[in-house]
Amino acid sequence: MQGREISQAVIRRLPRYYRYLGDLLENGVERISSNDLSKRMKVTASQIRQDLNNFGGFGQQGYGYNVKYLYTEIGKILGLGENHNMIIIGAGNLGQALAKYATFDRLGFVLKGLFDVNPELKDTVIRGVRVRMMDEFKEFISHNEIEIAALTIPKEMAVEVANLLAENGVHAIWNFAHTDLNLPENIIVENVHLSESLMRLSYNIGRYNEKHSRTDGSQSV
Amino acid sequence: MQGREISQAVIRRLPRYYRYLGDLLENGVERISSNDLSKRMKVTASQIRQDLNNFGGFGQQGYGYNVKYLYTEIGKILGLGENHNMIIIGAGNLGQALAKYATFDRLGFVLKGLFDVNPELKDTVIRGVRVRMMDEFKEFISHNEIEIAALTIPKEMAVEVANLLAENGVHAIWNFAHTDLNLPENIIVENVHLSESLMRLSYNIGRYNEKHSRTDGSQSV
């Protein structure tokens, strides 16, 4: 996939295409037209053609897209299929939910370790992986090539742990802690800020309630 | 908050301001200049002034922003502080993690019920709330005013359950299932697609590895 320059906007949309194409594959659909995909995804057919033309020649006029080919190619662009060794720091409910999350495997993320500071969790086995205490971290990391860490710990500990990870060669962090990590630029951080998602929901509920409680809609400034 | 028209771009940024202001409050900071906030948030001071000026007169030249006032006002705009009754459908690890998620309460989301189809979970009590089976759902919903449902169930069941929710007056869904729900337009849906987040991470790791394995960078098409 080297040398192809695809805009960030298209890249952001690729996971959704990948999800729809995967669903089609599961349902045994071999070919799909941009119009049909457009109806399912609620995106204009012209947007779909524009996006997918970036990869060159997937679609054939009158035949539609080859679902499996497109799925595979987008998967390659997204770096799926290659294996990435991962650890989870924080083996509470969220950490355990991620550890049991089957999609991980399918996307090539291989869970190698789980860490916590709670002695009650020590040696618990989750999906074949044993929970270690943080004081075993340095020893562990020196014997395992770990590329990614998911951080499912309270924000108070997150920055310190993230720095420890970066110092020990983990260069990608999937961050669920409610804080920004401020790491060196060469560390990749993907944030999942659930509280911000809740706030967007809350904001939209406010707008909804406002609209539905107004007798008529003519009071904006 | 009626009658104020704030752009969607600003709205999207508000949760992050709210988070930083909350941290400042916790640390006893009463006033902050746009420059200081700019350094912490890694956003330009002029962007901050522009965003916060939307709400009119929070900042005073030379005195900085009143942290508590700004935090409260942004909270109001985001609809926080009002209580919203919520249920969680799917009491597996992710559902339990959300149920135990303390930020919920602080943001005004009140957990009223947990539902599942797994009989082993029946009557388990999580954070004071008992897990009910889905066949109790209609009875429950007719006696409780529920505004929001978090969906932490497999995608295969998600669309059906979402329709059931919509039919029974739940008008906001926090969707963790890996599918789009295609509900009527008056239903608010906030998606958390973890697999798409993982794919973005994977894509960025690919770019990282490409950059670090190239001997020199001159082979684009």
Interface residues (C-beta under 8 A of the other chain):
Chain A: M1 Q2 G3 R4 E5 I11 R12 L14 P15 R16 Y18 R19 D23 M41 K42 I77 L78 G79 L80 E82 H84 G92 N93 L94 Q96 A97 L98 K100 Y101 T103 F104 L107 G108 F109 E147 I148 H171 A172 W174 H178 T179 D180 N182 N186 I188 E190 V192 H193 L194 S195 E196 S197 L198 M199 R200 L201 S202 Y203 N204 I205 G206 Y208 E210 Q219 S220 V221
Chain B: M1 Q2 G3 R4 E5 I11 R12 L14 P15 R16 Y18 R19 D23 M41 K42 I77 L78 G79 L80 E82 H84 G92 N93 L94 Q96 A97 L98 K100 Y101 T103 F104 L107 G108 F109 E147 I148 H171 A172 W174 H178 T179 D180 N182 N186 I188 E190 V192 H193 L194 S195 E196 S197 L198 M199 R200 L201 S202 Y203 N204 I205 G206 Y208 E210 Q219 S220 V221
